[in-house]
Amino acid sequence: MKDWRYWAAEQRGTLLAFGIFVAMFILYTANHPAGLTANVVQTASNKGVLLAFVAMAQTLVVITAGIDLSVGMIFILTNCLASWLVVGTPMETALGVAAVLLVGLLCGAINGAIVIYGRLQPIVTTIATGAVYFGIALMLRPFPGGSVNEDLADALTGRLFGVVPASLVTLVAVVLVVWIPFRRSVTGRAAYAAGSSDVAAYMSGVPIRRAKFIAYTLGGLLASIGGLFLTFFTYTGEAALASGNAYTLFSIAAVVLGGVALFGGKGSAIGAIFGAFAFRTIGDLLFVFDFDPLWQPLFQGGVLLVAVSMGAFALFRGKNRLGWFG
């Protein structure tokens, strides 16, 4: 097989997610009253970036054959925390941003430590920790409120050179700084190996515990970046349970749409990003076509069901686990 064919086969999920997103975005802009304008692109980017960060967080854990049902609550917790801390002078704002990111790292590290060293199932662990994180968020913001440094918020949610969405540039920067080094590192390869076969990776001397711990920790960091951007978009903090649950479920849909295997060991955060933008565009299409709001949750739930079914389809095609990675 030629190199380009091997690359195309390896990136099949990412390319499919990219194609779905492009097709739906063209349909969206073609039917939008304003058409394809800088404002339309900026709005779509700002909304898509929120889910993209949470989907990246979910991807890191899913690659290790786990699942993190607390990413939405970390997202909400850091939003509430940012509405308290990311204010004041530039120095105070910078310290506030650092504190919010540190809390996200800590939440992810707690998840990883419990799963790895407590030997509990990821789904049970993250449901429990997610409830704790939401409880803290509710303590911080029993009612919506707070503020944020408006100069920083406007800079990161506006447009560069009047055309390029700053939020999209930030997303690319995070991919380059967080995902690419992780993917190419020994730890990243160990995370994929653990997702492919935990026992085989362990017998080969792969540092699977460290890989899983770092995956959960970086997942918390990425979710906290999403929480920061939510604060930048809304200028406030709100402990919204429905929002946290929605982002958790939508992140799973985005991960699967992006070609990341739910059974672990296969996929890319870049694919999950395109999956997130594609899923967001579905919601925008419902708005453009004036779909009845009462039916929108049903339609999005159907998309989520199809996405998860797509992820499980390989289970029925492969005769054994090795066939999933061929």
C-alpha positions, 0 to 999 in steps of 0.5 A: 500500500502506498504511503498516501493510501496508508495515511488516508486509511489511518485518517479516515475518521478525521477526513470523514468528520471534516467532509461532514462539517464542510458539507453542513457548513456550506448548507448552513451559510447558503441558507443563512439570511446573511450568507457567508460573512465574517460575523457568521463565521465568527459566531459559528467559530465561537460556539464550535470552539466551546464544544471542541475543547470539551471534545478534545478532553473526552478524546484523551480519555477515550483513547485509553479505553476510558470515558469521562462523564465529568468533563461537562462539570469541569467545564461548568466549574471553571466557568464559575471560578473564572467569573470570580478570578479573571478580573482586575488588572492584567497581572490579576487577570493572568493569575486568575487564568492560571488558577482556573487552568490549575483547577482544571488540571487538578480535577483531571488528576483526581479523576485519573488517580481514582481510576488508576490507583483506586481501580474503579471503573471510569464511568462510575468514578467520573459520574461521582466526581462530576457531581462533586465538581458541580456541587462546588460550582453551585457553591461558587455561583448559586445564582448566575453572576460575576464578571470577566476582564472585558479586554481579554474576553473581547480579544479572544472572542473577536476577529484578527485582521477583521477576518479570522476568528480569534477563538479559532486561532486559540484552538489551533494554538492549543492543538499545537501546544497540547495535542501534537506533543502528547500524540508524538510523545512516548506517553501518547503512544502508551495511551494508544497502546493501553486503549488497544490492549491494556494487558499487552501494553503492560506485558510490553513494559509500556508505562500505561499508568502514567499515560492514563494519568496524564490523559485524564489530567490533560483532559481536565486542562482542556475542559477548563480552557473551554470553561474559560472561553464560556466566561469570555463569551457570556461575561458571567458564570452560571452553575447550569446542570443542564448545560454541563450534562449536554456538553458531556453528551455532545462531547461523546457524539463529537468524539465518535463523529470524529472517528475516535473509537469508543473502545480505545486505541484509535482516533485523533483529537483533530477528528473530534474537533471537526466532529464538534463543529459538525455537531454544532452546525447541526444545531445551527441548521435546525435554527436556519430551517426554523425547525420546531424547538420542541422537536430539536432535542429529539433530532439531536438525540437521534444524531447522538444515537447514530454517532454512538452506533457508528462507533460500535459498528466496527465491533460487528465487522471485526472477527477479533480485536486485532481486526479493529486496527487493520 
